[in-house]
Amino acid sequence: FGFIGMDIETAVREKIPVLTILLNNQTMGIYSPSSFPTANDLYGTKSTGGDYAMVAQALGGYNERVVQPSEVAPAIRRAQKVISNGQPALLEIMTSEEHAFPFRGAVGGAR
């Protein structure tokens, strides 16, 4: 979210109807626990927090935080209505932390 968070402000200001879907597993990207052992132990860099949907709201965009899997499709439909009216939207979908990253090898193999 850090890279695209402020893009929401741009979308609000310029009335760009974009839907951002954030899968929030409350951890840093695809890093495994062994990726940054010292940083994890000393500074708690493994886990992240924050309510990104509220950040989108503060920037003037539509926001929704989805916790239940059964609410994903209805939330997407609501967001589609919002963007059809020219407003950007952010859906923050809460997920669990995964320790297996099936695409990691594909990304590393694309050197």
C-alpha positions in Angstrom: 0.0 0.0 0.0 2.9 2.3 0.7 3.7 2.7 -3.0 0.2 3.4 -4.2 -1.4 5.0 -1.1 -1.0 8.6 -2.2 -2.2 7.7 -5.7 -5.6 7.7 -4.1 -5.2 11.4 -3.4 -4.4 12.0 -7.0 -7.4 10.0 -8.2 -9.7 12.0 -5.9 -8.3 15.3 -7.0 -8.4 14.4 -10.7 -11.7 12.5 -10.4 -10.1 9.2 -11.8 -12.6 6.4 -11.2 -10.2 3.6 -10.2 -10.8 0.6 -7.9 -7.9 -0.4 -5.7 -8.2 -3.8 -4.0 -5.8 -4.3 -1.1 -5.3 -7.8 0.3 -4.2 -7.0 3.8 -2.5 -10.0 5.5 -0.9 -7.6 8.1 2.6 -8.6 7.2 5.3 -7.2 4.9 4.8 -8.3 1.3 6.2 -11.7 0.4 9.0 -11.7 3.0 9.4 -14.9 4.9 10.3 -14.8 8.6 13.9 -15.5 7.8 14.2 -12.7 5.2 15.0 -10.0 7.8 15.8 -11.9 11.0 17.6 -9.0 12.8 15.0 -6.4 11.7 12.2 -8.7 12.7 13.6 -9.3 16.2 14.7 -5.8 17.0 12.2 -3.6 15.3 9.1 -5.8 14.6 9.3 -5.3 10.9 7.5 -8.5 10.1 4.0 -7.3 11.0 2.4 -4.1 9.9 -0.8 -2.5 11.1 -3.1 0.3 10.1 -6.5 0.8 8.7 -5.8 1.5 5.1 -9.5 1.9 4.3 -9.6 4.9 6.6 -6.5 6.3 4.9 -8.5 6.3 1.6 -11.4 8.0 3.4 -9.1 10.7 4.8 -7.9 11.3 1.2 -11.4 11.7 0.0 -12.0 8.3 -1.6 -14.7 5.7 -1.0 -13.5 3.0 1.4 -14.6 -0.3 2.7 -12.8 -2.8 5.0 -14.0 -6.4 4.3 -13.5 -9.0 7.0 -15.9 -11.8 6.0 -15.3 -13.8 2.8 -19.0 -13.7 2.0 -18.8 -9.9 1.9 -16.2 -9.7 -0.9 -18.5 -9.9 -3.9 -21.1 -7.4 -2.4 -18.3 -5.0 -1.5 -17.0 -5.1 -5.1 -20.4 -4.4 -6.5 -20.8 -1.4 -4.1 -17.4 -0.1 -5.2 -18.3 -0.5 -8.9 -21.2 1.8 -8.3 -19.0 4.3 -6.7 -16.4 4.3 -9.5 -19.2 4.5 -12.1 -19.9 7.9 -10.6 -16.3 9.0 -11.1 -15.0 8.5 -7.6 -12.0 6.3 -6.7 -12.5 3.5 -4.2 -10.4 1.3 -2.0 -11.4 -2.1 -0.8 -9.3 -3.4 2.0 -9.8 -7.2 2.2 -8.4 -8.7 5.4 -6.7 -12.1 4.9 -4.6 -14.4 7.0 -0.8 -14.5 6.8 0.4 -17.2 4.4 3.9 -18.7 4.7 3.9 -20.3 1.2 4.2 -17.9 -1.8 3.5 -19.9 -5.0 4.6 -17.1 -7.3 7.9 -16.3 -5.5 9.9 -18.7 -7.7 8.3 -17.3 -10.9 9.3 -13.8 -9.8 12.9 -14.8 -8.9 13.2 -16.8 -12.2 12.4 -13.8 -14.3 15.9 -12.3 -14.1 
